[in-house]
Amino acid sequence: MELRTHSVEGTISNPIPTAIKQRSATLKPKQRKQHRKLYRCYFEKHDLLQYQSPADDNPRIVVPNDAKLRQQIIGKCHDTNYGGHPGAYLKLVRHWYWAKMLKSIQKYIADCEPCRRNKPRLTKAPGLLEPLKIPDERWRSISMDFITDLPQTKRKVNSIWVVVDRLTKRCHFVPTTKTVTAEGVAQLFDHICKLHGMPTNIVSDRDRKFVSAFWQHIFKSVGTRLSMTVAHCAQGDGQTERMNPTLEEYLRNYVGPLQDDWDLHLPNAEFAINSTVNSSTKLAPFETDLGYIPLNPLQLAAEQCQNVLKSRRGAEFQERQNAILFRCREALAQAQERMRNIYDRNREEQVFNVGDQYEEPCPKHTGLPNSSKFGPKWFGPYTVVRKVHNHVYELNIQAGNKLHPVFNTGSLKPYKESTRLSKPSEVILADGSVGHVVKSIKGKRRRKRRTEFLVEWVAEEQSTWEPVDNLSQVPDLIAKFEEGRRKKRRRR
């Protein structure tokens, strides 16, 4: 009813119908006919100016040139729970009309805080591909990861530790448990050291086992550099991430109906994968690492039938090994160039400056009792404090937050501060209660023998005075405010 009242009032003062009537009054009869044809889409009905083009099935109400009224109509369609946020234009265009309607709706939505925070990114993430440096020698640089939550076997294992050499692509699979500690992984590392020695570089994700002080101390003492992926950037360890589904696919073909014997198939899985030609090196991992592919039972039977004797004299073997290593590194360089061309297609490089504000994706596991399915897609804003690498930046995430502060540019998006205040959403606070988020502390006073602070709330227009007991969750903001007051007093 309120919208109708505004529309009727706007129709009377709207320059469109007024101009049409004034123009028609000054025209000759023949000109009036042509004039009516020009504005035939507009007509008055039930005290409302309406619009119907030949493409419209039904007439639409013309909204006066009133920015506040138009925003109110868009808000009723876009912000309310019965309207929902998607498809606002197609819903409005059925019943309403004004000039440049699509542009004004797009501007309104671009300034919508809930849409910005909750909508996922549907386009390619910005940032160009920067592959890791190709190793010079075998087993100098390795990558590792865990496949967890597998069915428990008779030997009481439910996870697989996957280790891959970054040059030869040869892999090792070690059965273990999901609860294995950093000390346990260090013992598992004996399986690698006894065959290939200690690596100089290890690439892994930020698993709690790999970020533990014990793990860091061990490899720092032996001179091994630990290269961990940044937050929300699994492709940094893409080699191992790609090996995991390959292994799972193999086991899926041979595991028993009870799925409690998959650990017995790991040796054969390792042999089969290392005997298969790798798409990057164009050679089998056994061939790039050992210089030859070990015989399987079928190949052994074939050689015995043919009575073939292969000579592996030392000089020839060394020459072949060097040729294989050169061919392997050359093939990896070509593969990286192909991947770079494919990955960078339709992507733009995103460069940040220190002090810029950006949002980072919401983590899957926040530690809160609610599900991440209905949580926001983006957190922030956070400020860039330093550039770590070409495409890696550090944000000012508080020390108490479980998120790692270093992010790849593809995981971030620029923060656009909303000029239109949206209805604030209640969130779960650190103590488990539901409330609103404090933006800053603006003032302090004493009332009725108690201390109160002037609180500015996120997405709230009006600040309120709150007793100090209500602000137990934000001691850092109170300390920051008090420090600012002390600095002002010193200047005086």
N, C-alpha and C positions, 0 to 999 in steps of 0.2 A: 504494500500500500504506500509505503514511504517512497519507493522508487517511482511509482505511478504519479504521485504528487509532484515530485521533482520533474518528471518528464512533461507533465501538463504545463507546469510553470515555465519550463524551458522552451516548450513549443511556442508559447506566447511571445517570449523574448528572443527566440532563435532567429538569427539573421537570415537563414535559408528561406523559410516560408515568407518572412516579411519582405525579403528582396524579390521573391517570386511575385508576390501580390503587387508590390509597387511597380515592378517592371511591366507586368501585364496591364496595369491601368494606363500606362503611357503609350501602349502599342496600338497600332491599327488592327482591325479585325483579322486581316490576312496574316499579319505578323503574330497575332495572339495564338493562332492555330499552330504556327511553327514553334512558338515559345512553349506551348503546352506539350508538344511532342518532345522538346528538349528536356523538360522536367516531368515527363510522364511517369517516372518511377516514384515520384513523391505525391502523397495525397493525405488528407486529414480524415480521421475516423475515430469516433468516440473521444473527441477532444485531444487526440494524439496525432502528431505527424508521423506517418509511416512510409516505408520504402519497400518497393517490390520490383526487382529487375526481371527481365524475361527468364533468367536462369533460376529465380527463386520460386519454390513451390508455394510458400506462404509469405504474407507481408511481414516486415520486421519494423520494430519500433525504432524511430530515429532518436538517438541520444543527443541532447543539446551539447553545445560546445562548453561543457563544464568539466574541468579536469577532475575535480573532487567527486562528482557524480559518476564519471566514467571509471575512476579507480574503485569506487564503492561497488559498482556492478561487476567489475572484474574480480574484486575480492570475494563477493558473494558466490561467484562460480568457482574460483580457484582455491580459496583458503578454507572454506567450510568443509566439514567432514562429509556432508552429503554430495559435495561437488568433487572433492578430491583434487589433487594437483595436476594430473596429466590431462591433456586434451582440452584446455580451456578455450582456445579459439574456435574449435569445431562446435563446442557447446554454445558459446555466445552468439556465433554467427547465425544460428537458427532463428533467434528471436530479436536480436538487437543489431543496430547499424549506426556507424559514424565513420567519418573520413579517416583514412589511414588506421583502420581498426587493428589490423594484424601487427603493425609496427608498435602501437601503444601497448598491446597485450604482451608482445615480446619484451618490451622495456620493463613492464611490471614484473614479469616472471624472472628476468635477469636480476632483479633486485629482491627476489624472494629468498629470505634466509633459510627456511626449511628445505626448499628445493636445492639450494647450493650445498647444503650439508648432507642431505639424504639421497640425492640422485647419484647413481654410479656413473663413472666415465665410460661412454660408449665409443669414443674414438680411440685411435692408437695413442699410446702413451708417448709424450714428447721425449726427445733425447735420442742421439745416434748411438749405434753399437760401437763399443770399444772392447775388442777381444783381449783376453789375457795373452801375455807374451809366450811365444812358443818355447818350451824348454830346449836346452842345448844337448842334454844327455838323458839317457833312460833312467827312470825312477828318481830323478832329482826333484821333480815336482809332482805331487799326487793330489787327488781329491778324494773326499770321503763323505759318507752320509749313512743314515740308518733307515731301514725299512721296518716299521714297527707295527704293533697291533695285529700280528699274524696269529693263526690258530696255534695253540700250545702243542708241542710235540711230546712224544714219550720221553724225550731227554730234557724236558722242561725248558725249552727255549721258545721264544715267540717273536724274535727280531733277527734281522740280518745286518751285519756291518759290511758295507760296500766300499771297497777301495779301488781306485782306478788310476793308472799312470797316465799323466796328461800328454805324454809324447807318443808312447806305443799303443795306448788305449787298452793295454792288458789289465784285467781286473781280478780281484780276489773277493770271495764271499765267505764271511765268517759268521756262523750262527751264535747268537747271544740272547740276552733278555732286554726288555724295555727299561728295566730299572737299573741297568748296569751303570756304575759310577765312573767318574773320570779315572780313578785308579784302575778299575776293571778294563776300561778302554786302553789304558797304557799297557796292561798285560796282553790284551789282544794284539797290540802293535808288534809283539814278538813274532807273530805270523808273517809280518811284512819284513821286519828287520833281518830275520834269519835267511831270507831269500834275496833281498835287494839292498840291504843296508839302510842307513838313515837318510831320509830325504832332506833337502835344503829348504823346501817350501811345501806347506800343506794348505790346500784350499778346502774350506768347509763352510757350512752355515753357522748360525749363532746358537747352536744347541747348548743347553746349560752345561753339558759335559765338556764342551770345547771352550767355554768362557770361564771355567772354574780356575781358581788360583793354582790348584795342583797341576792341571794340564798346561797352563801357561808357564809355570816354573820349570817343568820338566824340559820342554822344548826350547825354552830360552837358555837353559844351562848347556844344551848340546849344540846350540847355534841354528836351530831350525826356525824359519820364519813362518808364523801362522797368518794366513790371509783369509779373513772371514768376510762373508758377504754382508752388504749393508741391509738395513731393514726393508722388507717387502721387495726384495730383488733376488728371487730364487734363481734367475738365469745367470747370476754370477757364478754359481756352481752347476751350470747347466749340464756339464758332462756327466756328473753322477746322477743328477735328477733324471736324465734321459736313460741312464743305465737301469735305474730302478724298475720302470715298467717293462723293460726288455726281460729282466730276470723274472718278474712276476708272471709275464706271459709264458715263459718257459715252464715254470713250476706249475702253472695252471693246467698244462697239458699232461703232466705226469704224476701229479699228486693223487693219493688214494681217496676213496669216498669219504673217509673220516677226516681228511686233511691234517693228519697228525704225523705224517712221514715226510714232509717237504724238506726237512733238514738232511735226509738221506740222499736227496737228489742234487744237493748243492755242488758236490765235486763234479758230477757230470755236466751240470749247468755251466760251471766255470770253464770246463774244457770245451764245451760246445761254443760258447760265446767267444772265447779266445781263439777258436779255430775258424771263425766266420769272418769274412772280409769286412773291414770297417769302411763305412761310406766316406769318411774324411780322409783316411790315409790310403785308401784303395788297396790295403794289404790286411792280412789277418794279424791280430795282436801278437800271436805266437811268432809270426814271421818277422814283425818289426822288433820284437824283443830278443828272441833267440836266434833269429836268422833262418829258421825253418819251422815247419808245422809238424809237431809230433804225430806219429801214426795212431790212428784209431783202429779198432779190430778189423774193420772192413778193408782199410788201406793196407794193413799188415798182411792180410790174406792175399790181396792182389799182388803185393810185392813178392811174396813167397811163391806164388804161381808163376810169376815172370822171372824169378830168380835174378832180380835187379840188385846190383851192388853199387852204392853211391859212395864216392870218394869225397871225404871232407878234409883235405889237407890244410894245414894251418894257414899258409899264405892266402890260399884261395878263400878260405872261410873268413879271414879278417877283411879281405877286399870286399867280399859279399856283404859283410856286416856294415862296412862304411857306406857302401852303395845304398843299402836298405835304409840306413839312418838319414842319408841325404834325401832319398826319395820320400821318406816319411815326412820330414820337415817341410819339403817343398809342397807335398800334397796338403799338409795342414795349413800352410800359408794360403794356398789356392782356395781351400775350403772356408777359411776365415774371410777371404775376400768375397766369396759367393754369399756367405751369410750376412756380411756387412751390406752388400748391395740389396739383398732381399729385405733385411730388417730396416734399413734406412729409407726404403721406398715409402713415400707419402708421410714421412716423419720430419719434424723440424727440431733443430737443436734448441734447447731451452737453457739460457744462461741466466744465472742469478747474481745479484749483488748483495754484499753484506748490508744488512738492515732491511732487506725486502721481507715481506710477510707472505707465508705460504701455508697451505693446509696439507696434512699427511693422512694417508688412509687409515681408517679405524682398524685396529688389530683384531684378529679373530678371537683371541682369548684376552679379555680385559680383566679377569679375576673377579668380576661382579656376578651376582646371582642371576641376572637376566641373560637371555640369549642374544648373541651377536646378530642373529638373523634380522631382528627388527631394530637394531641399533643404527646410529648414523654411519654413513659411509666415509665421512671425513671429519677429522679433528683439527682444531686450530682456532685462531691462527698462531703460528710460531714464526720467530724471526731468524733469518740466516745470520749466524755468528762468524762463520769462516768457511772458506773453500778448501776441502780436503783433497780433491782430485778434479780432473776435467769435468766429470759428470756427477760428482759426489760432494754433498754439502752437509755441514753440521748445523742443527737447529737448537734453539734455546729451550730444550725440554728439561723440566725440572729433574733434579737428581733422584728424587723419590719415585719417579715414574719408571715403570719396567721397560719402556720403549727405549731402544738404542737411538741415540740422537743423530746418527749419521744416515743419510738417505740418498738414494739415486734420484736424479732429476725426473725420471719417468714415474716415480711414486708420488710426486708432489704436484700441486696445482696452485696457481696464484690466488691469493686471497683478495676478494673484492668486498670491501665493507659496505654493508647495506645502508642506504640512505632512508629506507622506510622501515620503521620498527615493526617487527613481527611479534606475534604472541609467543612468549618464551615457553620452552618445553621444560617440564620437570625432569630432573635427572636423579640417579642414585648417587648419593654423596659417599664419602670415604667411610662413614660409620654405618652405611647400609640404609640410612633414611632417605626419604624423597624430598627434594627441595630445589632451589634455584642456585645458579652459579654467581658468585661475587666477582665483579669485574675489577673494582678498586675501592679504596677507602679515601673519602674526600674531606672528612672533618671529624672533630672530637668535641665532646661536651660532657658536663656533669649535670645529671638530673635526678632528683630524689635519692641522693646518696649513692648513685650508681653511674658508672662510666658508659657512655653511648658513643657509637661511631656512625658517621654518615656514610651509608653504603650505596655504591653504584652497582646495579645488577646488570648482568648480561641480557641484552634485548629488552630492557625495561627503561622507559622514558623517565620515570620519577625515582629519585634516590630517597632512601628512608633511613631514619635513625634507629639503630638496633643496639640492644645491650650487648656488652662484651661476651656474655654467656652464649649468645646465639652465633658467635663467630669463632667458635673453638676449632673449626676446620681450616681456618685461613690465618694462622699465626704469622706466616711469611708476609702477607699483605699488611697486617697491622704493624709488623716490624719495619717494613718499607716506609709506611706512612710516618711512623715515629722518627725514623732516621731523617726523612725529609724535613720534618719540623725542627729537628736539632740543627740541621744545616742552615735553615733560614734564620734561626736565632744567632748562629755564629756570624752570619753576614752582617747582622745588625750591630 
